[in-house]
Amino acid sequence: MPFNPGSIEWASLLGACRKHGNVELAVKAANEFLRLEPYNAAPYVMLSNMYASASRWEEAANIKRMMRGRGVKKKPGCSWIEIDKKVHVFVAEDTSHPMIKEIHVYMEELLRKMKQAGYVPDIRWALVNADEVERNEKERRLLNHSEKLAVAFGLISTEEGVPILIVKNLRICCDCHNAIKHISAITGREITVRDTHRFHCFKEGQCSCRDYW
């Protein structure tokens, strides 16, 4: 029986390409996705991020120029968490939250413990030109991704053992996914992140998605 893949199938293939670093197949999947949904920002962003992760900066820039030329806009990434019936929203590099200093101090301590446990920051997801930014700055930017800030705030604002629920309006990046696995193991907390594709339930260093999303 003939099967014509839809945008969901092409998005799944694109996600698999991202996980395995298959840029060439990702280009085909993105083109097919865009043929069906030309104004959906997701395939542009995912392909641009893959080019950037592979240090193919000019091709990443071309994708962004294509988006601008077609009037396609990426939604700003943000993550939020509800504590005591109040919603706290975080964006990358956020400095607006009243507890941001405490959050940064806690994240630095977590990072030290995570590295001791084997975590290696995946600086490809800092998505900046390798020739322009030092590794320490890339690690700092990764530490300031919105979902990490939201998780840190949740951990310091709730009692030990209380599960954490984060909602993100975009797909979680690979570095944040790996980092939160380590955080769940170190803190003994169950951490759930709901991104645009699925629920990620982190517990004892593992995720319910089995690293496929």
C-alpha positions in Angstrom: 0.0 0.0 0.0 1.5 3.4 -1.0 2.6 5.7 1.8 3.1 9.4 1.4 5.0 10.8 4.4 3.5 13.9 5.9 5.2 16.7 7.8 5.1 14.7 11.1 7.1 11.9 9.4 9.6 14.3 7.9 10.0 16.0 11.2 10.7 12.7 12.9 13.3 11.9 10.3 14.8 15.3 10.7 15.0 14.7 14.5 16.8 11.4 13.9 19.2 13.1 11.6 20.0 15.7 14.2 20.6 13.0 16.8 23.0 11.1 14.5 24.6 14.1 12.8 23.5 13.1 9.3 23.4 16.6 7.7 22.9 15.4 4.1 19.8 13.4 4.9 18.6 16.2 7.1 18.7 18.5 4.1 16.4 16.2 2.2 14.0 15.8 5.1 13.9 19.6 5.7 13.2 20.2 2.0 10.3 17.8 2.0 9.0 19.2 5.3 9.1 22.7 3.8 7.4 21.6 0.6 4.4 20.7 2.8 4.7 23.6 5.4 6.8 26.4 3.8 6.2 28.8 6.7 6.9 26.5 9.6 10.1 27.7 11.3 11.0 24.3 12.8 12.8 22.7 9.8 14.8 25.9 9.1 15.9 26.2 12.7 16.8 22.5 13.1 18.8 22.5 9.8 20.6 25.8 10.7 21.5 24.3 14.1 22.8 21.2 12.5 25.0 23.2 10.2 26.2 25.3 13.1 27.0 22.2 15.2 29.1 20.9 12.3 30.9 24.3 12.1 29.4 24.9 8.6 28.7 28.5 9.5 28.1 29.9 6.0 25.4 27.3 5.3 23.9 28.1 8.7 23.8 31.7 7.8 22.3 30.9 4.4 19.4 29.2 6.1 18.8 32.2 8.3 18.9 34.5 5.3 16.4 32.2 3.6 14.1 32.5 6.6 14.3 36.3 6.5 13.7 36.4 2.8 10.5 34.3 3.1 9.3 36.2 6.2 9.6 33.2 8.5 10.2 34.0 12.1 11.6 31.8 14.8 9.7 31.9 18.2 12.0 33.1 21.0 12.8 30.1 23.1 11.5 30.1 26.7 10.9 27.7 29.6 8.5 28.1 32.5 7.8 26.5 35.8 5.0 27.0 38.3 6.0 27.4 42.0 3.3 28.2 44.6 0.7 29.0 42.0 3.0 31.6 40.3 4.5 31.0 36.8 8.1 31.9 36.4 9.3 32.3 32.8 13.0 32.1 31.7 14.7 32.9 28.4 18.3 32.2 27.5 20.8 34.5 29.1 18.0 35.7 31.4 19.0 38.4 33.9 15.5 39.6 34.8 14.5 37.1 37.4 14.8 38.4 41.0 16.7 35.2 42.0 19.0 35.1 39.0 22.2 35.4 41.1 21.2 32.5 43.3 20.3 30.5 40.2 23.7 31.1 38.6 25.5 30.2 41.8 23.5 27.0 42.1 24.1 26.1 38.4 27.9 26.6 38.8 27.9 24.2 41.7 25.7 21.7 39.8 28.1 22.0 36.8 31.1 21.1 39.0 29.3 18.0 40.3 28.0 17.1 36.8 31.6 17.2 35.4 32.8 15.0 38.2 30.0 12.5 37.2 31.2 12.5 33.6 29.2 15.3 32.0 31.0 17.0 29.1 29.3 20.2 27.8 28.4 19.8 24.2 29.6 23.2 23.0 28.2 22.6 19.5 24.9 23.7 21.0 26.2 27.1 22.0 25.7 27.8 18.3 28.3 30.5 17.9 31.3 30.7 15.5 34.1 28.6 16.9 36.7 31.2 15.8 35.0 34.0 17.7 34.2 32.6 21.1 36.4 30.7 23.6 35.3 27.4 25.1 34.7 28.8 28.5 32.3 31.4 27.0 30.5 28.6 25.1 30.1 26.6 28.3 28.7 29.8 30.0 26.1 30.2 27.3 25.1 26.6 27.5 24.6 27.0 31.3 22.2 29.9 30.6 19.8 28.0 28.3 16.3 28.6 29.5 15.5 25.1 30.5 18.6 24.8 32.7 17.7 28.1 34.4 14.1 26.9 35.0 15.3 23.5 36.4 17.8 25.2 38.8 15.1 27.6 40.0 12.8 24.7 40.6 15.4 22.8 42.6 16.3 25.7 44.9 12.6 26.7 45.4 11.1 23.3 46.4 11.7 20.8 49.1 14.0 17.9 48.6 12.3 15.0 46.7 9.6 17.2 45.2 9.2 16.5 41.4 10.0 19.3 39.0 7.9 20.1 35.9 9.2 22.4 33.2 7.5 23.5 30.0 9.5 24.6 27.0 8.0 26.2 23.8 10.7 24.7 21.5 12.5 21.4 21.2 15.0 20.7 24.0 18.6 20.8 22.8 20.9 17.8 23.1 23.2 19.4 25.7 20.3 20.4 28.0 18.8 16.9 27.6 22.1 15.3 28.6 22.7 17.9 31.4 19.2 17.3 33.0 19.9 13.5 33.0 22.9 14.2 35.1 21.1 16.6 37.3 18.3 14.1 38.0 21.0 11.6 39.1 22.9 14.1 41.3 19.9 15.6 43.0 17.7 12.4 43.2 14.8 14.4 41.7 12.3 13.5 39.1 12.4 16.2 36.5 9.9 16.4 33.6 10.4 18.7 30.7 7.5 19.1 28.2 8.8 20.4 24.9 7.0 20.7 21.6 7.5 17.1 20.8 7.0 15.0 23.9 7.3 14.7 27.7 10.8 14.0 28.8 10.7 12.3 32.2 14.2 12.3 33.8 14.9 10.0 36.7 18.1 8.6 38.1 20.1 9.7 35.1 17.8 8.3 32.4 15.1 9.8 30.2 11.8 8.2 29.3 12.4 9.1 25.6 15.5 6.8 25.6 17.4 9.7 24.0 15.2 9.8 20.9 13.0 12.8 20.3 
